[in-house]
């Protein structure tokens, strides 16, 4: 019989998190202890059986949307219903924080995870591609001829960017609150109050941009050129996540970018019980 107990994570739980993180199967090191203590722990639930931590879930509250960033079950406890128990606990946790909907990203060929998320009321909304490329690829991307300017995104402009690019309301404020991300918008300098033409949230430590949104594929170049000064000077590559934009994904592929990871974005109403 499954005897799973959920509890909020604390800053002191970093070792449990770092042990489980590699089971996500992503090509990156576990976030630092400092990031865990100051950013991640407050939005993480740990799950124990007989005193041993066997799973965790990291889920952010973005106004009425719960964004489930990580769900990890240790290999020894898979196939025992732990995933379902974790999702039910996360649903209750997010409902208590005022969320009515939730979303997440999953590798589409992870059939067990897809079944789990569909059983929790989610359906696929769109696909995303995490591209990795060296900076010389930028010169081979199509360039839009219009005059544009990049600038740091101010909080007053968050709502316009989120509405234009269908981002989750509150997503940009959450990113700004992390403190280390570079938030850039692309605008028409002749009409600065017009809807934005692009947006990127860039993490110099990764280095990578997510979200990365443009109104047309040819606008990716000026946005990437604005990102470049914030990238590590010795960085050989950069990652960009393209969401729900087949034309932009095709442009990156044609320019020589490689697919680092393919994802499916799922979302739905949080079940009442």
C-alpha positions in Angstrom: 0.0 0.0 0.0 1.2 3.5 -0.9 1.9 5.6 2.1 2.8 9.0 0.7 3.0 12.1 2.7 3.3 15.6 1.2 5.0 18.6 2.8 6.2 22.0 1.7 9.9 22.1 0.9 12.3 24.2 3.0 15.6 25.8 2.1 17.3 23.0 4.0 15.9 20.4 1.6 18.4 21.2 -1.2 20.1 17.8 -1.1 16.8 16.0 -1.7 16.1 18.3 -4.6 19.6 17.9 -6.1 19.4 14.1 -5.9 16.1 13.9 -7.7 16.6 16.7 -10.3 18.7 14.6 -12.7 15.7 12.2 -13.1 14.0 15.0 -15.1 16.3 13.8 -17.9 17.3 17.2 -19.1 20.8 18.2 -20.2 21.6 20.6 -17.5 23.0 20.6 -14.0 20.7 21.0 -11.0 20.1 24.7 -10.0 22.4 26.0 -7.4 21.8 25.8 -3.7 21.4 29.6 -3.6 18.6 29.5 -6.3 16.9 26.7 -4.4 17.0 28.5 -1.1 15.8 31.9 -2.5 13.6 31.0 -5.5 12.6 27.4 -5.9 11.9 26.0 -2.4 8.9 28.2 -1.7 7.0 26.8 -4.6 8.0 23.1 -4.2 6.3 20.2 -2.5 8.2 17.1 -1.3 6.7 13.7 -1.1 7.9 11.1 1.4 7.3 7.4 2.0 8.6 6.0 5.4 10.6 9.2 5.9 12.4 9.0 2.5 11.8 11.7 -0.1 10.7 9.9 -3.2 9.2 12.7 -5.4 8.9 16.5 -5.7 6.7 18.9 -7.6 7.7 22.5 -8.4 4.6 24.6 -9.3 4.4 28.4 -9.6 1.3 30.4 -9.0 0.7 33.0 -11.7 -2.5 34.7 -10.7 -5.3 32.1 -11.5 -2.9 29.8 -13.4 -0.7 27.2 -11.8 2.4 26.5 -13.9 3.7 23.1 -13.0 7.4 23.3 -13.9 8.7 20.0 -12.6 7.2 16.7 -11.5 9.8 14.1 -10.5 9.3 10.6 -9.1 12.3 8.6 -8.2 12.8 5.6 -10.5 12.2 3.0 -7.7 8.7 4.4 -7.1 7.4 4.7 -10.6 4.4 2.6 -11.6 3.0 2.6 -8.1 0.5 5.5 -8.4 2.9 8.1 -7.0 2.5 10.4 -10.0 -1.3 10.5 -9.6 -0.9 11.2 -5.9 1.5 14.0 -6.6 -0.8 15.6 -9.1 -3.7 15.4 -6.7 -1.7 17.1 -4.0 -0.4 19.8 -6.5 -4.0 20.4 -7.6 -5.1 20.9 -3.9 -2.1 23.1 -3.3 -2.8 25.4 -6.3 -6.5 25.6 -5.6 -5.6 26.8 -2.1 -3.5 29.5 -3.7 -6.4 30.7 -5.8 -5.7 28.9 -9.1 -8.5 27.5 -11.3 -6.3 26.4 -14.2 -3.0 24.7 -14.6 -0.4 24.0 -17.3 2.9 22.3 -17.9 5.4 21.1 -20.5 6.1 17.4 -21.2 8.2 15.5 -23.7 5.5 14.2 -26.1 6.9 10.6 -26.3 6.7 10.2 -22.6 3.5 8.2 -22.9 3.1 7.5 -19.1 3.4 11.2 -18.3 1.0 12.2 -21.1 -1.6 9.7 -19.8 -1.1 11.1 -16.2 -1.6 14.7 -17.3 -4.7 13.8 -19.4 -6.2 12.0 -16.5 -5.7 15.2 -14.5 -7.9 17.1 -17.0 -5.2 18.6 -19.2 -5.0 18.5 -23.0 -2.3 19.5 -25.4 -2.5 23.2 -26.4 0.6 23.5 -28.6 4.1 22.2 -29.2 7.4 23.9 -28.4 11.0 23.4 -29.6 14.1 24.1 -27.6 16.8 25.1 -30.2 20.5 25.2 -29.4 22.8 27.0 -31.8 26.1 28.9 -32.0 25.9 32.7 -32.5 26.9 32.5 -36.2 23.5 31.0 -36.9 21.9 34.4 -36.3 23.5 35.7 -39.5 21.7 33.0 -41.5 18.2 33.8 -40.1 15.8 35.9 -42.3 15.9 39.6 -41.4 12.8 41.8 -41.4 13.5 45.2 -43.1 11.5 47.3 -40.7 13.0 49.7 -38.2 12.8 48.3 -34.7 14.4 49.0 -31.3 15.0 46.7 -28.3 14.6 48.0 -24.7 14.4 46.7 -21.2 10.8 45.8 -20.4 9.2 48.0 -17.7 6.5 46.6 -15.4 4.0 49.0 -16.9 4.4 47.2 -20.2 4.0 43.6 -18.9 0.2 43.3 -19.6 0.6 44.5 -23.2 3.4 41.9 -23.9 1.4 39.1 -22.2 -1.7 40.0 -24.2 0.1 40.3 -27.5 2.0 37.0 -27.2 -0.6 35.0 -25.3 1.6 34.6 -22.2 0.2 33.6 -18.9 -0.8 36.8 -17.0 1.8 37.3 -14.2 4.5 35.3 -16.0 6.7 38.3 -16.7 6.3 39.6 -13.1 7.4 36.2 -11.8 10.4 36.2 -14.1 11.4 39.7 -13.0 11.2 38.7 -9.4 13.9 36.1 -9.9 16.4 39.0 -10.2 18.9 37.5 -12.7 16.8 37.4 -15.9 17.2 40.0 -18.7 13.7 41.0 -20.0 13.8 42.7 -23.4 11.0 43.9 -25.7 11.1 44.8 -29.3 9.2 47.9 -30.4 8.6 50.2 -33.4 10.4 53.4 -32.4 8.0 55.4 -34.5 5.1 54.0 -32.6 6.4 53.1 -29.1 2.9 52.7 -27.7 1.8 50.2 -30.4 1.7 46.5 -29.6 5.2 45.1 -29.0 6.9 43.2 -31.8 8.9 40.9 -29.7 9.8 39.7 -26.2 12.5 37.6 -24.6 13.3 36.5 -21.1 17.0 35.7 -21.2 18.9 33.7 -18.5 22.6 34.5 -18.9 23.6 31.6 -16.7 21.9 29.0 -18.9 22.3 30.7 -21.4 18.9 30.7 -23.0 15.7 32.6 -23.8 12.3 31.4 -22.7 9.8 32.8 -23.5 11.1 34.1 -26.9 8.3 35.6 -29.0 8.3 37.7 -32.2 5.5 39.0 -34.4 7.3 37.6 -37.5 10.2 35.3 -38.0 12.3 38.1 -39.5 12.2 39.9 -36.1 14.2 37.2 -34.3 17.5 38.7 -35.5 17.2 42.1 -33.8 15.9 40.4 -30.7 18.8 38.0 -30.6 21.2 40.9 -31.3 19.8 42.7 -28.3 20.3 39.5 -26.2 23.9 38.9 -27.3 25.6 41.6 -25.1 24.1 39.9 -22.0 25.4 36.5 -22.9 28.6 35.1 -21.4 31.5 36.4 -23.5 33.0 32.9 -23.7 29.6 31.2 -24.4 29.8 28.9 -27.4 26.0 28.5 -27.8 22.6 29.8 -26.8 19.2 28.1 -26.4 15.9 29.6 -27.6 12.5 28.0 -26.9 10.1 28.5 -29.7 6.5 28.1 -28.6 3.5 27.5 -31.0 5.2 29.2 -33.9 5.9 26.8 -36.8 7.3 29.5 -39.1 9.9 30.6 -36.6 10.8 27.0 -35.8 11.3 26.4 -39.6 13.5 29.5 -39.8 15.8 28.3 -37.0 16.1 24.8 -38.6 16.9 26.3 -42.0 19.6 28.5 -40.5 21.3 25.4 -38.9 20.0 25.4 -35.3 19.7 22.0 -33.7 16.7 20.6 -31.8 17.8 20.2 -28.2 14.4 19.2 -26.9 10.8 18.9 -28.3 8.0 19.6 -25.9 4.2 19.6 -25.8 2.4 22.2 -23.7 -0.6 20.9 -21.8 -3.2 22.9 -19.9 -6.7 22.6 -18.5 -9.0 23.3 -15.5 -7.8 22.1 -12.1 -10.1 19.3 -11.0 -12.4 20.2 -8.1 -11.5 17.1 -6.1 
